[in-house]
Amino acid sequence: SVQPDMYPGNCWAFKGSQGYLVVRLSMKIYPTAFTVEHIPKTLSPTGNITSAPKNFSVYGLDDEYQEEGKLLGEYVYDQDGEPLQIFPVMV
């Protein structure tokens, strides 16, 4: 599972510059916002957070076998902003 953890290096990382994450829920929901959290630059051992997400999109799926979901929003994580950032559903 994806768990919050503020210790540098304890993260769920993608290999390379792109990746995909699918979260399967036990029931259908209608989200209103998404939250992304990354350690701040001040806690990073290197003083930067280049591994933080930047551009990301969120899609809603009816089930795990659906090939194309409904776009719920396209977002940009601000590496100079707060560690925890909230992104409202755009649709």
ZADO-1210 file (C-alpha; in nm, 4 decimals, padded with zeros to 6 digits):
<atoms>
<atom x="00.0000" y="00.0000" z="00.0000" code="SER" pos="1"/>
<atom x="00.1006" y="00.3624" z="-00.0407" code="VAL" pos="2"/>
<atom x="00.1686" y="00.4985" z="00.3073" code="GLN" pos="3"/>
<atom x="00.2709" y="00.8467" z="00.4251" code="PRO" pos="4"/>
<atom x="00.6347" y="00.8561" z="00.5351" code="ASP" pos="5"/>
<atom x="00.8455" y="01.1685" z="00.5778" code="MET" pos="6"/>
<atom x="01.1830" y="00.9956" z="00.6102" code="TYR" pos="7"/>
<atom x="01.4141" y="01.0694" z="00.3138" code="PRO" pos="8"/>
<atom x="01.4636" y="00.7624" z="00.0978" code="GLY" pos="9"/>
<atom x="01.1553" y="00.5799" z="00.2285" code="ASN" pos="10"/>
<atom x="00.9406" y="00.6308" z="-00.0758" code="CYS" pos="11"/>
<atom x="00.7477" y="00.4453" z="-00.3396" code="TRP" pos="12"/>
<atom x="00.9441" y="00.5443" z="-00.6479" code="ALA" pos="13"/>
<atom x="00.8925" y="00.4914" z="-01.0184" code="PHE" pos="14"/>
<atom x="01.1801" y="00.3676" z="-01.2319" code="LYS" pos="15"/>
<atom x="01.2630" y="00.6303" z="-01.4934" code="GLY" pos="16"/>
<atom x="01.0831" y="00.9569" z="-01.5564" code="SER" pos="17"/>
<atom x="00.7302" y="00.8179" z="-01.6041" code="GLN" pos="18"/>
<atom x="00.5095" y="00.5738" z="-01.4237" code="GLY" pos="19"/>
<atom x="00.1582" y="00.4602" z="-01.3532" code="TYR" pos="20"/>
<atom x="-00.0231" y="00.3816" z="-01.0322" code="LEU" pos="21"/>
<atom x="-00.3621" y="00.2118" z="-01.0104" code="VAL" pos="22"/>
<atom x="-00.5470" y="00.2170" z="-00.6791" code="VAL" pos="23"/>
<atom x="-00.8333" y="-00.0313" z="-00.6480" code="ARG" pos="24"/>
<atom x="-01.1004" y="00.0691" z="-00.3968" code="LEU" pos="25"/>
<atom x="-01.3598" y="-00.1521" z="-00.2310" code="SER" pos="26"/>
<atom x="-01.6487" y="00.0656" z="-00.3510" code="MET" pos="27"/>
<atom x="-01.7262" y="00.3300" z="-00.6109" code="LYS" pos="28"/>
<atom x="-01.6431" y="00.6846" z="-00.5004" code="ILE" pos="29"/>
<atom x="-01.6732" y="01.0325" z="-00.6472" code="TYR" pos="30"/>
<atom x="-01.3518" y="01.2117" z="-00.5463" code="PRO" pos="31"/>
<atom x="-01.3446" y="01.5881" z="-00.5000" code="THR" pos="32"/>
<atom x="-00.9668" y="01.6313" z="-00.4669" code="ALA" pos="33"/>
<atom x="-00.6326" y="01.4492" z="-00.4666" code="PHE" pos="34"/>
<atom x="-00.3394" y="01.5051" z="-00.2323" code="THR" pos="35"/>
<atom x="00.0284" y="01.4578" z="-00.3125" code="VAL" pos="36"/>
<atom x="00.2964" y="01.4822" z="-00.0444" code="GLU" pos="37"/>
<atom x="00.6735" y="01.4840" z="-00.0844" code="HIS" pos="38"/>
<atom x="00.9478" y="01.5752" z="00.1605" code="ILE" pos="39"/>
<atom x="01.0494" y="01.9420" z="00.1415" code="PRO" pos="40"/>
<atom x="01.3882" y="02.0497" z="00.0069" code="LYS" pos="41"/>
<atom x="01.4987" y="02.1328" z="00.3621" code="THR" pos="42"/>
<atom x="01.4693" y="01.7654" z="00.4676" code="LEU" pos="43"/>
<atom x="01.6313" y="01.6254" z="00.1550" code="SER" pos="44"/>
<atom x="01.9877" y="01.4967" z="00.2113" code="PRO" pos="45"/>
<atom x="02.0911" y="01.6527" z="-00.1223" code="THR" pos="46"/>
<atom x="01.9026" y="01.9808" z="-00.0769" code="GLY" pos="47"/>
<atom x="01.6830" y="01.9176" z="-00.3793" code="ASN" pos="48"/>
<atom x="01.3752" y="01.7141" z="-00.4595" code="ILE" pos="49"/>
<atom x="01.4220" y="01.6404" z="-00.8281" code="THR" pos="50"/>
<atom x="01.2585" y="01.3005" z="-00.7713" code="SER" pos="51"/>
<atom x="00.9301" y="01.4665" z="-00.6721" code="ALA" pos="52"/>
<atom x="00.6393" y="01.4298" z="-00.9131" code="PRO" pos="53"/>
<atom x="00.5911" y="01.7153" z="-01.1548" code="LYS" pos="54"/>
<atom x="00.3212" y="01.6781" z="-01.4196" code="ASN" pos="55"/>
<atom x="00.0575" y="01.4175" z="-01.3452" code="PHE" pos="56"/>
<atom x="-00.2908" y="01.3206" z="-01.4575" code="SER" pos="57"/>
<atom x="-00.5629" y="01.1387" z="-01.2667" code="VAL" pos="58"/>
<atom x="-00.8170" y="00.9113" z="-01.4344" code="TYR" pos="59"/>
<atom x="-01.1209" y="00.7372" z="-01.2924" code="GLY" pos="60"/>
<atom x="-01.1919" y="00.3777" z="-01.3928" code="LEU" pos="61"/>
<atom x="-01.5080" y="00.1721" z="-01.3508" code="ASP" pos="62"/>
<atom x="-01.2955" y="-00.1405" z="-01.3002" code="ASP" pos="63"/>
<atom x="-00.9328" y="-00.2531" z="-01.3237" code="GLU" pos="64"/>
<atom x="-00.9841" y="-00.4003" z="-01.6705" code="TYR" pos="65"/>
<atom x="-01.1016" y="-00.0759" z="-01.8305" code="GLN" pos="66"/>
<atom x="-00.8414" y="00.0391" z="-02.0827" code="GLU" pos="67"/>
<atom x="-00.9272" y="00.4088" z="-02.0857" code="GLU" pos="68"/>
<atom x="-01.0597" y="00.5978" z="-01.7887" code="GLY" pos="69"/>
<atom x="-01.2275" y="00.9336" z="-01.7507" code="LYS" pos="70"/>
<atom x="-00.9800" y="01.2202" z="-01.7088" code="LEU" pos="71"/>
<atom x="-01.0416" y="01.3834" z="-01.3697" code="LEU" pos="72"/>
<atom x="-00.7630" y="01.6396" z="-01.3982" code="GLY" pos="73"/>
<atom x="-00.4117" y="01.7289" z="-01.5074" code="GLU" pos="74"/>
<atom x="-00.1873" y="01.8833" z="-01.2451" code="TYR" pos="75"/>
<atom x="00.1616" y="02.0134" z="-01.1644" code="VAL" pos="76"/>
<atom x="00.3278" y="01.9531" z="-00.8271" code="TYR" pos="77"/>
<atom x="00.5121" y="02.2720" z="-00.7216" code="ASP" pos="78"/>
<atom x="00.8549" y="02.1654" z="-00.5891" code="GLN" pos="79"/>
<atom x="00.8920" y="02.5082" z="-00.4270" code="ASP" pos="80"/>
<atom x="00.5488" y="02.4899" z="-00.2643" code="GLY" pos="81"/>
<atom x="00.4223" y="02.3191" z="00.0474" code="GLU" pos="82"/>
<atom x="00.5178" y="01.9510" z="00.0916" code="PRO" pos="83"/>
<atom x="00.1499" y="01.8507" z="00.0971" code="LEU" pos="84"/>
<atom x="-00.0462" y="01.9870" z="-00.1987" code="GLN" pos="85"/>
<atom x="-00.4173" y="01.9443" z="-00.2727" code="ILE" pos="86"/>
<atom x="-00.5507" y="01.9288" z="-00.6275" code="PHE" pos="87"/>
<atom x="-00.9275" y="01.9600" z="-00.6865" code="PRO" pos="88"/>
<atom x="-01.1028" y="01.7383" z="-00.9396" code="VAL" pos="89"/>
<atom x="-01.1329" y="01.9447" z="-01.2584" code="MET" pos="90"/>
<atom x="-01.4309" y="01.7606" z="-01.4076" code="VAL" pos="91"/>
</atoms>
